[in-house]
Amino acid sequence: MRYSSFITLLIAAAGIASAQSPGTVSLDSCRSMAITSNRQLMVSRAKIQQAEYQKKEAFAAYLPAIDFNGGYTYNQRELSIFDSDQLLPTKTFNLEKQQYEFNLVTNPMTGEPIKGPDGQYIPSTVALIPKEAMTYDIHNVFFGAITLTQPIFMGGKIVAMNRITRDAELVAREMHNSEVENVIYAVDAAYWQVVSLKAKYELASHFVELLDSLSHDVHLMFDQGVATRSDVLSVDVKLNAAQVDLTKVENGLVLSRMALAQVCGLPVNEVFTLADEDQSRPQLTAEVARTYDMEEVYSRRPDLEALRLGVGIMGQKKKVALSDMLPKVALVGAYSFSNPNLYDGFKKNFKGAFSVGVAVSIPIWHWGGNYNKYRAAAVDETIMQLQLDDARTLVDLQVKQASFKTSEAYKTYNTTCANLEKADENLRCADLAFREGVATTDNVLEAQTAWLKAHSEQIDAMIDVRLCNVYLSKCLGTLY
């Protein structure tokens, strides 16, 4: 995992920082400070944590859900089963027929049951059920239920959602890794900018010293009548311009230190020295590979890995859309209770009962809505796959360009090193010729200007090599 290399980087940087003096920081320690304090990285780490919580939330859908629902209702009226008192006919057991028979009014002459005006037989005895006996007080009703729901088959939605959240967490981690690479690249750019300006500041200071020495010699020659007023003015103008350039470089160095401090999360007025700003210039002669195993590059690139995971997420979302067209089955259990309760003639106490069942939902017809939702999800997966293919093509081009640019940067640096040797020798010869009186002031100024240009180009080429190497590592996915 990239996190192991990330932690190793932090530990190594901390060790380097502790080994150096408090005011000296290395490139690795700058990277470490920036990674620790960068707010965008804090946001990406928070997104990783958020994705972890969402993954746990999706896993909970596998487990039974237990809920409680309750409430209270006030009813204006009481509940009455009858609208008035009820008279129920009674029966008597007939020993001869061995069965119960209704007690009816009979004709004394014939013994036949008598019917009333409504055509119904008239009972001789009745049982009275008062209306009040079947009236219940439901003015204040309390009720509740504890339910348990266990999904059995949800059309594959739960499995798909768990895979989506798992891949979403990996995407968050890859995006964090990509953001770390961006921060490291920004730190390296700011770091080497300071190193470059410090080298140019020393170069400009040395150039001012050369011009100041030349100005002193020309003024002496002018006093002796060997040099002209024009020679004196030419050297003085050049010296003033060099002093102005020195001031500009000094201001730029101060601002670049502030920019580096800001990137590293330090106060902008923090005073520190970079470990590479006072070192001798290295000989950068490494060879740059022109071909790479692009499949390995693709596997190391966090942005491509995030896109690949995105394709998988879209595939799972397609399965979620498909689940809306499939039946769903769940096991449901509940314990319901109320007061007044229905189990003891609406007595005013709590009483309940358990119930267990199976709930089934089968979609039948939605006018193509669910199917079109599935087709739209399939298009999203295709789009993501096309974006991944396009990104792989761009990465291929990016790696080739970065490799070519790095190779050219090395060639340029080697050329500037050769030019620097010639410029040093040219300046030495011009100074010697000037002291022997066979060269003019303009010859010395030209040699000094060429010397300054050669050194400045060599500094720029060295920093360009550093930044090209960092960018190539970023393109190859090996930056950290």
Secondary structure as UniProt FT lines:
FT   HELIX           2..19
FT   TURN            22..23
FT   STRAND          24..25
FT   HELIX           27..37
FT   HELIX           39..59
FT   HELIX           60..62
FT   STRAND          65..74
FT   STRAND          79..80
FT   STRAND          86..89
FT   STRAND          91..94
FT   TURN            95..98
FT   STRAND          99..102
FT   TURN            108..110
FT   TURN            117..118
FT   STRAND          126..129
FT   HELIX           131..134
FT   STRAND          135..136
FT   STRAND          140..153
FT   TURN            155..156
FT   HELIX           157..223
FT   TURN            224..225
FT   HELIX           229..264
FT   TURN            268..269
FT   STRAND          273..274
FT   TURN            275..276
FT   HELIX           294..300
FT   HELIX           302..323
FT   TURN            324..325
FT   STRAND          328..339
FT   TURN            342..345
FT   STRAND          351..361
FT   TURN            367..368
FT   HELIX           369..435
FT   TURN            436..437
FT   HELIX           441..476
//
